[in-house]
Amino acid sequence: MSSTVVARHRATAPAAPRKTAGAPTAGRRAVRVARRVVSLFGNLMMLACAAAFLAIAVGPHLFDYRTSTMLTGSMAPGIEVGDMVVTAPRPTADLAVGDVISYQIPVEDHRVETHRVATVKRLADGTTAITTKGDANENVDPWVAIISSDTVYEVQTVVPKVGTAIRVLRAPIVQDGILWVALGGVMVLGLSMIWGKKPDMSDTDEGPREQS
């Protein structure tokens, strides 16, 4: 009698839940989330780099502004070494003492200098003679610059430390490295697309067969 009861009890006992082989585990979910985060971060970085490239390399050719990197501390603390200076044109006739402009100096290598206007003098031939001074310098620059164009480039904004990054990216060794990394990335992407492509089952799937 007792054996029969035990057998019935075993027969009616609920079966243990089976684990589904395809159910994602917590580890798989974490990996998927991490991949999505990394992919999103990579996309944001690519967009930021593309925007910076367009603003620095393409923008000056399409719009009327220029960018340059401050190489000295002569305009500190307003403009530090490595800052990117963005300038836009304004009429030379409106140039006044105190304006900060970027212009080619009339001596040495005729480099572009970004300094504050110290004096302005209108000449009879229609040109404008100016002297400039760096905010961190004690004396006025030892030259007089003659502005013969109708416009000068005045500083509109300063982007901190971006100029240093641009100079680093322009270094030959860095450009070569970026080129090889880009080529390697394209190759890896192409191989992953080839290896990861799933076969098309539409040609091999004959569908359910009729049974005679």
LINGISUL-V122228 format. One line per field, one symbol per residue. psi: psi as a letter, one per 30 degrees, with the letter a starting at -180 (. if undefined). Layout:
psi=???
//
This chain:
psi=eeeeeeeeeeefkkkkkkkkegkkleeeeeeeeeeeeeeeeeeeeeeeeeeeeeeeeeeffelillklkkflgfglfejlkfkkkkllklkefgklkfkjlklklglbghlkkjlkkelkkklfgflkklllkkefkelkkhlkkjjflflljkkelkjkfeeeeeeeffkeeeeeeeeeeeeeeeeeeeeeeeefkkkjffffjflkkkk.
//
